[in-house]
Amino acid sequence: MAPSDVATTPVDLVSPTWEYAPAPQAIDVVDIASSYGLFIDGDWVDTIDGSETATLNPATEEELAHYTVAGPADVDRAVSAARTAFNSWSRLTPSTRGGYLYRIARIIQERAREFAVLESLDNGKPIKESRDVDVPTAAAHFFYHAGWADKLDWAGLGPDPRPLGVAAQVIPWNFPLLMLAWKVAPALACGNTVVLKPAETTPLTALLFADVCRQADLPPGVVNIVTGAGDTGAALVAHPDVDKVAFTGSTGVGKAIARQVAGSDKRVTLELGGKAANIVFDDAAMDQAVDGIVNGIFFNQGHVCCAGSRLLVQENVHDEVVDRLTDRLSTLRLGDPLDKNTDIGAVNSAAQLDRITQLSATGEAEGARRWELECAIPTNGFWFRPTVFTEVEPSHTIAREEIFGPVLSVLTFRTPDEAVAKANNTPYGLSAGVWTEKGSRILEMAARLRAGVVWANTFNRFDPTSPFGGYKESGYGREGGRHGLSAYLKPAA
């Protein structure tokens, strides 16, 4: 083309603005009862000494359903049912127990959309997360542990290991169905029976799971579900006929449970809080790292115990990473959890929103520089914009305390030694991430980081075959994988 043929008029290269059309998930696949009782001994029963409360949709603050708050007599009835069922469940052939778990896994798959919609309604998380992560992974845990049921002799725990008995399981509100699967599946595979207490703000998928147990013809009393708040959980943990306690939740409650069971012969696993370091070296694949940072802290609104809430960036690429990160965050969509385009859903409760708000204000007051996503906030519900703090010091409150929300603190380091020192400068020890192209550096960092899980060039990836758990104030014991079986077994007498 000759020079004279080239257009000399300036061309507007600015792309036109556009917006996604709404893509709401239909909710008519879910049939929510107006009220729920307790699931004990294979049936729905009324409370003996409890009360009633309601669970809300955190995106709208609308009441979803009423449910029972179990009292001590209700807990006693559930534990008694589990003890009676244990006598027969533990004597079934392992392959028969595995068959029940396979059946439960298939039913969860068949009812996946129902579970996903209910989880987003009750929890506030985006439907694409509950649909693509929570529900499939929950089913995978039942499939995986079904396969172990008749292979426990080869789990490395000695010949003919025995179940413990009745397991008291208390789960949190951030992954209601997934945490249920993490606990119930290995317990049943090993021959134990269960009394489960879901979180007070997210009981509905656990109550739907009770229907799955009935659909799978699970023998009565093998799984019992008692709803309620802290007092219900405390009564369950303290019950003298409980052999095993499994808890996922806050470090404060975990410490209280440890004190409560001290001196007893109960086996205990605690998966508690975290303040994970996500470490980015200057040779990392930056686009990949930025997406990993976003997934590490903004997945599930930051309601993740192993969230990468502390970003440690090598000093010479700090500005580049922060610029890329804020550009990437500007594309996130906050809004209706049931819209398939939504990236950031609602905070689970007003109490959690208050905590996130207060700690973020403290971050500003202590001198950190705040950036947050510019977006509209719905009028009703509990919402918090994705937020990034730069110029954060290790002594800042937001760098030390678990916020459990969509808030990222950015710190810098110069050398691997400094990165390790800053990453380990926390009372927690649940997880960490390393981003670098050097395999030798990944292995060295993983060996030096005091964390139960270290991800390499990825973050927040879970698999039922891999053990998960922490050190220090992040708890003790492992869930998942062959290691997680040991929490529900004892050597043959």
Residue pairs with C-beta under 8 A, 6 or more apart in sequence:
20 333
20 341
22 336
22 339
22 341
23 339
23 340
23 341
24 336
24 338
24 339
24 340
25 116
25 117
25 120
25 127
25 131
25 338
25 339
25 340
26 117
27 117
27 121
27 338
29 113
29 114
29 117
30 114
30 117
30 118
30 121
32 64
32 65
32 118
32 121
32 204
33 65
34 65
34 66
35 52
35 65
35 66
35 67
36 44
36 65
36 66
36 67
36 68
36 203
36 207
36 227
37 44
37 45
37 46
37 47
37 68
38 44
38 45
38 46
38 47
38 50
38 68
38 70
38 74
38 78
38 224
38 225
38 226
38 227
39 45
39 207
39 210
39 213
39 223
39 224
39 225
39 226
40 74
40 77
40 78
40 81
40 221
40 224
40 225
40 226
41 77
41 78
41 81
41 84
41 85
41 220
41 221
41 224
42 213
42 214
42 218
42 219
42 220
42 221
43 220
44 210
45 77
46 68
47 68
47 69
47 70
47 71
47 74
48 71
48 73
48 74
48 77
49 71
49 72
49 73
49 74
50 68
50 69
50 70
50 71
50 74
50 228
50 232
51 68
51 69
51 71
52 66
52 67
52 68
52 69
53 66
53 67
53 69
53 200
53 229
54 63
54 64
54 65
54 66
54 67
55 63
55 64
55 65
55 67
55 122
55 200
55 201
55 202
55 203
55 204
56 62
56 63
56 64
56 201
57 63
57 64
57 121
57 122
57 124
57 381
58 123
58 124
58 201
58 346
58 347
58 348
58 349
58 381
58 382
59 124
59 336
59 337
59 338
59 345
59 346
59 378
59 380
59 381
59 382
60 380
60 381
61 380
61 381
61 382
64 121
64 122
64 204
65 204
67 203
67 207
67 227
68 74
68 227
68 228
69 200
69 227
69 228
69 229
69 232
70 78
70 197
70 226
70 227
70 228
70 232
70 235
71 232
71 235
72 235
74 226
74 232
75 195
75 226
75 232
75 235
75 236
75 239
76 239
78 195
78 224
78 226
78 236
79 166
79 168
79 195
79 224
79 236
79 239
79 241
79 242
80 241
81 220
81 221
81 224
82 166
82 193
82 194
82 195
82 221
82 222
82 224
83 165
83 166
83 193
83 241
84 221
85 193
85 219
85 220
85 221
85 222
86 163
86 165
86 166
86 192
86 193
88 219
89 97
89 188
89 191
89 192
89 193
89 219
89 221
89 222
90 162
90 163
90 191
90 192
90 193
92 191
93 150
94 149
94 150
94 151
94 152
94 191
95 149
95 150
97 149
97 188
97 189
97 191
98 146
98 147
98 148
98 149
98 150
98 189
99 146
100 146
100 188
100 216
100 217
100 218
101 142
101 143
101 145
101 146
101 149
101 185
101 188
101 189
102 142
102 143
102 146
103 216
103 217
104 142
104 212
104 213
104 216
104 218
105 139
105 140
105 142
105 143
105 146
106 139
107 212
107 215
107 216
108 115
108 135
108 138
108 139
108 142
108 212
109 136
109 139
111 208
111 212
112 131
112 135
112 136
112 139
113 131
114 208
115 130
115 134
115 135
115 138
115 177
115 205
115 208
116 127
116 130
116 131
116 134
116 135
117 127
117 130
117 338
118 204
118 205
118 208
119 125
119 130
119 134
119 135
119 176
119 177
119 202
119 204
119 205
120 126
120 127
120 130
120 337
120 338
120 345
121 204
121 337
121 338
122 176
122 201
122 202
122 203
122 204
122 205
123 130
123 173
123 174
123 176
123 202
123 348
124 301
124 337
124 345
124 346
124 347
124 348
124 381
124 382
125 134
125 300
125 301
125 303
125 337
125 345
126 337
126 339
126 342
126 343
126 344
126 345
127 337
127 338
127 339
127 340
127 342
128 340
128 342
129 299
129 300
129 345
133 178
134 175
134 177
134 178
135 177
137 178
137 181
137 462
137 464
138 177
138 178
138 180
138 181
139 181
140 463
140 464
141 178
141 181
141 182
141 185
141 464
141 480
142 181
142 185
143 464
144 185
144 464
144 465
145 185
145 186
145 188
145 189
145 464
146 185
146 189
148 155
148 186
148 189
148 482
148 485
149 189
149 190
152 161
152 189
152 190
152 485
152 489
153 159
153 160
153 161
155 161
155 482
155 485
155 486
155 489
156 482
157 485
157 486
157 489
157 491
158 491
158 492
159 492
160 492
161 190
161 489
161 490
161 491
161 492
162 191
162 489
162 490
162 491
162 492
162 493
163 190
163 191
163 192
163 488
163 489
163 490
164 190
164 192
164 243
164 244
164 267
164 488
164 489
164 490
165 192
165 193
165 242
165 243
165 244
166 192
166 193
166 194
166 195
166 241
166 242
166 243
166 244
167 183
167 187
167 192
167 193
167 194
167 195
167 242
167 243
167 244
167 245
167 246
167 488
168 195
168 197
168 236
168 237
168 239
168 242
168 244
168 245
168 246
169 180
169 183
169 184
169 187
169 194
169 195
169 196
169 197
169 245
169 246
169 247
170 196
170 197
170 233
170 236
170 237
170 245
170 246
170 247
170 248
170 249
171 179
171 180
171 183
171 196
171 197
171 198
171 199
171 206
171 248
171 249
172 179
172 199
172 248
172 249
172 305
173 199
173 200
173 201
173 202
173 303
173 348
173 349
174 300
174 303
174 304
174 305
174 348
174 404
175 300
176 198
176 199
176 202
176 203
176 204
176 205
176 206
177 205
177 206
177 209
179 248
180 196
180 198
180 205
180 206
180 209
182 248
182 479
182 480
183 194
183 196
183 246
183 248
183 479
184 194
184 196
184 209
184 223
185 464
186 479
186 484
186 485
186 487
186 488
187 193
187 194
187 244
187 246
187 488
188 194
188 222
188 223
189 485
189 488
190 485
190 488
190 489
192 243
192 244
192 488
193 221
193 222
193 223
193 224
194 222
194 223
194 224
195 224
195 225
195 226
195 236
195 242
196 206
196 223
196 224
196 225
196 226
197 225
197 226
197 227
197 228
197 232
197 233
197 236
198 205
198 206
198 207
198 225
198 227
199 249
200 227
200 228
200 229
200 230
201 348
201 349
202 348
203 227
206 225
206 227
207 225
207 227
209 223
209 225
210 223
210 225
213 222
213 223
226 232
226 236
230 253
233 253
234 256
234 260
236 242
237 245
237 247
237 257
237 260
237 261
238 260
238 261
242 266
243 266
243 267
244 266
244 267
244 268
244 487
244 488
245 257
245 261
245 266
245 267
245 268
245 269
246 268
246 269
246 477
246 479
246 487
247 253
247 254
247 257
247 268
247 269
247 270
247 271
248 270
248 271
248 272
248 305
249 272
250 272
250 273
251 272
251 273
251 402
251 428
251 473
251 474
251 475
254 270
254 272
254 475
257 268
257 270
258 268
258 270
261 268
267 487
268 477
269 469
269 475
269 476
269 477
269 478
269 479
269 487
270 475
270 476
270 477
271 305
271 430
271 468
271 469
271 470
271 474
271 475
271 477
271 479
272 305
272 428
272 430
272 470
272 473
272 474
272 475
273 305
273 402
273 404
273 428
273 430
273 473
273 474
274 305
274 306
274 307
274 309
274 402
274 428
274 429
274 430
274 431
274 470
274 474
275 309
275 310
275 399
275 400
275 401
275 402
275 426
275 428
276 296
276 306
276 307
276 308
276 309
276 310
276 428
276 430
276 431
276 432
276 433
276 451
277 308
277 310
277 311
277 312
277 419
277 422
277 423
277 426
277 432
277 433
277 449
277 451
278 292
278 293
278 296
278 297
278 308
278 310
278 311
278 312
278 432
278 433
278 435
278 459
279 312
279 413
279 419
279 423
279 432
279 433
279 434
279 435
279 445
280 289
280 293
280 311
280 312
280 313
280 314
280 317
280 321
280 435
281 314
281 416
281 419
281 434
281 435
281 436
281 438
281 441
282 314
282 316
282 317
283 436
283 437
283 438
284 317
284 435
284 436
284 437
284 457
285 435
285 437
285 457
286 317
286 320
286 321
286 324
287 324
288 435
288 457
289 321
289 435
289 457
290 321
290 324
290 325
290 328
291 328
292 308
292 433
292 435
292 457
292 458
292 459
293 308
293 311
293 321
293 325
293 408
293 459
294 325
294 328
294 329
294 332
295 459
295 460
296 307
296 308
296 433
296 459
296 460
297 307
297 308
297 309
297 311
297 406
297 407
297 408
298 329
298 332
298 343
298 344
298 386
298 406
298 408
299 307
299 460
301 344
301 345
301 346
301 347
301 348
301 384
301 405
301 406
302 309
302 403
302 404
302 405
302 406
302 407
303 347
303 348
303 352
303 404
303 405
304 404
304 460
305 402
305 404
305 430
305 474
306 430
306 431
306 453
306 460
306 468
307 404
307 460
308 408
308 431
308 433
308 459
308 460
309 402
309 403
309 407
309 408
309 409
310 399
310 409
310 411
310 423
310 426
311 321
311 408
311 409
311 410
311 411
312 411
312 412
312 413
312 419
312 422
312 423
313 321
313 322
313 410
313 411
313 412
313 413
314 412
314 413
314 414
314 419
315 412
315 413
315 414
318 410
318 412
322 388
322 390
322 410
325 388
326 371
326 388
329 373
329 386
329 388
330 373
330 374
332 343
332 344
332 373
332 386
333 339
333 341
333 342
333 343
333 344
333 375
334 342
334 343
334 344
334 345
334 373
334 375
334 377
334 383
334 385
334 386
335 342
335 344
335 345
335 378
336 342
336 378
337 345
337 346
344 373
344 385
344 386
344 406
346 381
346 382
346 383
347 353
347 356
347 382
347 383
347 384
347 405
348 382
349 382
350 382
352 382
352 404
352 405
353 382
353 383
353 384
353 405
355 403
355 404
355 405
356 384
356 403
356 404
356 405
356 406
356 407
357 384
359 397
359 398
359 401
359 403
359 405
359 407
360 370
360 387
360 389
360 398
360 403
360 405
360 407
362 397
362 398
363 370
363 389
363 392
363 396
363 397
363 398
363 407
363 409
364 370
366 393
366 396
366 397
366 398
367 391
367 393
367 396
368 389
368 390
368 391
368 392
368 393
368 396
368 398
368 409
369 389
369 390
369 391
370 387
370 388
370 389
371 387
371 388
371 389
371 390
372 385
372 386
372 387
372 388
373 385
373 386
373 387
374 385
375 385
377 383
377 385
384 405
384 406
384 407
385 406
386 406
386 408
387 406
387 407
387 408
388 407
388 408
388 410
389 398
389 407
389 408
389 409
389 410
390 410
391 410
392 398
392 399
392 409
392 410
392 411
393 399
393 411
394 400
394 411
394 422
394 425
396 409
398 407
398 409
399 409
399 411
400 426
402 428
411 422
413 419
413 422
416 441
416 444
416 445
419 445
420 445
420 448
420 449
423 432
423 449
423 451
424 448
424 449
424 450
427 472
427 473
428 470
428 472
428 473
428 474
429 450
429 451
429 452
429 470
429 471
429 472
429 473
429 474
430 451
430 452
430 453
430 469
430 470
430 471
430 474
430 475
431 451
431 452
431 453
431 454
431 455
431 470
432 449
432 451
432 453
432 454
432 455
433 454
433 455
433 456
433 458
433 459
434 441
434 442
434 445
434 446
434 449
434 454
434 455
434 456
434 457
435 457
436 442
436 445
436 457
442 456
442 457
445 454
446 454
446 456
450 471
450 472
451 470
451 471
452 468
452 469
452 470
452 471
452 474
452 478
453 468
453 469
453 470
455 461
462 468
462 480
463 480
464 480
464 481
465 480
465 481
466 480
466 481
467 478
467 479
467 480
467 481
467 482
467 483
467 484
468 478
468 479
468 480
468 481
468 484
469 475
469 476
469 477
469 478
469 479
470 476
477 487
478 484
478 486
478 487
479 487
